[in-house]
Amino acid sequence: MHRITGKPGGDSLIEMSPTDSLNDEINGYHQHASSSTGSLQQGPSTIDKQHHSKDSVFFRDGARRIDFVLSYVDDKDDERKQERRRVFEANLVKVGLELETEDKLESEDGKTYFVKIHAPWEVLTTYADVLKIKVPFKVNDIPDNREMPMNWLSTPFRLPEHVMHPEPDYFTAPFNKSKSDFFLIDNKDTFFPPSTRNRIVYYILSRCLYIRDECGDKEKKGIKRLLNNGSYTAAFPLHDSRYWTRSRDANCESERYNLYKYWARFLCFFKEQPLDLIRKYYGEKMGIYFAWLGFYTEMLLFAAVVGTICFIYGFLTYDDNEWSKEICSEEIGGNIVMCPLCDKKCSFWKLNSTCNSSWQSHLFDNVGTVFFAIFMGIWVTLFLEFWKRRQARLEYEWDLVDFEEEQQQLQLRPEYETKCTNRKMNRITQEMEPYLPITSKCARTCLSGATVLLWISLIIACIIGVIAYRLAVYAAFASIMKNSPTNNLEVVGPYITPQLATSVTASCINFIIIMILNLMYERVAVWITDLEIPKTHLEYENKLTVKMFLFQFVNYYSSCFYVAFFKGKFVGYPGDYAYMFGKWSKLRNEECDPGGCLIELTTQLVIVMTGKQVWGNIQEALVPWMMNWWGSRKARSHPESLYSRWEQDNDLQSFGQLGLFYEYLEMVIQFGFITLFVASFPLAPLLALVNNIIEVRVDAWKLTTQFRRPVAAKAHSIGAWEEILNGVAVLSVVTNAFIVAFTSDMIPRLVYMYAYQPQGEINMKGYIDNSLSVFNISEIPLANRPEEGENPSWFNSSITTCRYRDYRYPPGHEKQYSHNMQFWHILAAKLAFIIIMEHVVFMVKYFVAWLIPDVPSDVMARVKRERYLVQEYLHNYEVEKLKIQLSQHSNNECTCTPMIYPSLPKHEVLSECL
């Protein structure tokens, strides 16, 4: 074969010359060729259905493996679809693929045709060379000295060796068709694993024309467009067996069964993941995701343990909580009259009515919170650094060391090739290639950015609406619950307060709004990313990742940011309250409980985080199962030999190109919850750990049992998500410092204890009285006073003052109701704490990042050893070839071309592959 470089972005793949197909008749191809070109013909099959088992991954001859399947429902009235399929399949045969069609009378529904595709050796080697696929040339001779101390302890968590390491370890090199005898080719049928075979076939399908060459419309190509216009209903590689039993065919690996048995069942939750088998069956991109998810779950164990210890510390120091004792005591809290929390409908109230919420707040708002916030800042750095090392080891073990994203630049998206009609010279390859003019690119980017900003503004508008709901409903709850029957309940009665009712209902409404906006925006994000016409698949995923994460970040975290940093911060005081939209709106800004806003942030975080995780797992597992159950209800009654492998997979759900993207997005959003706001809820890592243990098995179960086998794809890292995780990690240090300083009461308590304690002792006695300012009831404006009949029976005219949460001078002082000196001392202490905490954590973070190398030393040595061996073996190979050729030349006095530069049969290759 030899390559002829055509125009860049040419519309043909590799056209097989007659010499490439010499063995086709021997292989029995021509006896099936008619079924590929005549796939629209009807009539019963000549195969005896009762004696030919269709639960197989091979053609009818039992020798040629099915690498891909296309399905369609024949519509006699739509000649355009028939013509597209006829031309497309003829072009597939032209580039060397072999087809075999199953008539609709053979299918379960009597309407669906199935086109089975096989890639022969010639096609596989040609495209393995084009795509630079790495293949083995020598068994790895480097001993593995990674012996863990006390290795026997991990025995219960291990899987059998044949599952963990399904194939030997080899040294590999990019395949070169002209040097095929250099590689370890023992069996041509199994040399390329099924994941590589389906990846090559999909590459061809994505670039094959479905319109005749003479028509001149070069945009009409690719299986994606045929699926979108309904010419085909599905395109997928086959699973190799049923998931619950091994295949009866001895030539079938039954790797799907092994994955289900050792990985996808929930009873295996404590076992390690068979990453090598996942990679072999689904491809490197899928393997990297599950490796990252598993590593993230393992690291969560340490954060969960420390967070649980901090929570237990809060529980054990329950009785040492001096300020809660003061709030609950009749002598102190029972004699402190608080100012109304809303206008008209809210009455004066006694401080001891918040006794229960103050105790609850202490569980999360204690000294352990500060320690845990600092610990999580260091934990997230260790997680990211150790993941880099784990990723580097996987890159070596999975032959991804030399896999550069630049290689993907050679593989343009078919959509980019068809939509970009302009051409320009590539300075490197000196070839003409498609490109998008800068004016069009800027216009599309601006439109995309404006759309994202519009949707983010919509989220903010919804959040403002929820805040307005909180302000408006609080007064209603306060009026309704004043004499509510729930107050008489012995256990839960004291906990059901207007504040709790408002917080819970607002959080639930916010969660519903979040889920609705998510469903709507997902479609918009894909649409505007398509509008930008990204050049490569990598660029497409990165653009979509940024858009989706920006939206999800604002959607999920905005309500938590409001409670953490805005609620109770801009309230004013009884004589001059602040209102959300001005006094005319009558929506008075919310105040925090005397126990602080931290407990409400905890409530918000638990509802949104837990609700998202539970809903996500139900949606991921239940929806595809129900759809598959309904879709295959008729076929389940058929004998196994008649329910074909391709029909079984056709009845499953399609995983889609963005299926993995949504899995990453779900986990990164969770990562934000357990890092950005962890100071308010130390049990967040524990909830995430439990969820992820379930998540790993749910993802494995649905991928193995409920979805068609996705097309294998390569990736050497988690891509843009790594940078997003780094950004969240940095932001988390800032947010946790601000939560400890401004949302919790930690700093005001410390300032009081060390600077304002009246007796000069190091304790918290008198803190509650010190933290509440005094206001003269007679100076409260009529618009803010409770209506007639709203005040409780104990309130009378002898009570002349009320208290409110702030640090202001009392009435009668020359600076009455302005902030006192303690307020400014506390503010200075808060700012100092933020600066010190951020600098300490950042210094430790960067020191740890510098201390831990990204690539382990043994992996670095193995990489260098492999590169050296590749060069040495190639050199020796070339020398031996040259000696043989020179010997033959001297003996035969032949003037033929030396074998080290063989002439290749005629092919045409897409220029972007070169």
Buried (B, 14 or more C-beta within 10 A) or exposed (E): BEBEEBEBBBBBBBBBBEEBBEEBEEBBBEEBBEBBBEBBEEEEBEEEBEEBBBBBBBBBEEEBBBBBBBBBBBEEEEEEBBBBBBBBBBBBBBBBBBBBBBBBEBBBEEEBBBBBBBBBBBBBBBBBBBBBBBBBBBEBEEEEEEEEEEEEEEEEEEBEEEBBBBEEBBBBBBBBBBBBEBBBBEEEEEBBBBBBBBBBBBBBBBBBBBBBEEEEEBBBBBBBBBBEEEBBBBBBBBBBBBBEEBBEBEEBBBBBBBBBBBBBBEEBEEBBBBBBBBBBBBBBBBBBBBBBBBBBBBBBEBBBEBBBBBBEBBEEBEEEBBBBBBBBBEEBBBEBBBBBBBBBBBBBBBBBBBBBBBBBBBBBBBBBBBBBBBBBBBBBBBBBBBBBBBBBBBBBBBBBBBBEBEBBEBBBBBBBBBBBEEBEEBEEBEBBBBBBEEEBEEEBBEEBEEBBEEBBEBBEEBBBEBBBBBBBBBBBBBBEBBEBEEEEEEEEBBEBBBBBBBBBBBBEBBBEBBBEBBEEBBEBBBEBBBEBBBBBBBBBBBBBBBBBBBBBBBBBBBBBBBBBBBBBBEBBBBBEBEBBEEEEEBBBBBBBBBBBBBBBBBBBBBBBBBBBBEEBBEEBBEEBBEBBEEEBEEBEEBEEBBBBBBBBBBBBBBBEBBBBBBBBBBBBBBBBBBBBBBBBBBBBBBBBBBBBBBBBBBBBBBBBBBBBBBBBBBBBBBBBBBEBBBEBBBBBBBBBBBBBBBBBBBBBBBBBBEEBBEEEEEEBBBBBBBBBBBBBBEEBEEEBBBEEEBBEEEBEEEEEBBBBBBBBBBBEEEEBBEBBEBBEBBBEBBEEBBEEBBEBBBEBBEEBBEEBEEBBEBBEEBBEBBBEBBEEBBEEBEEEBEEEBEEBEEEEEEEEEBEBEEEEBBBBBBBBBE
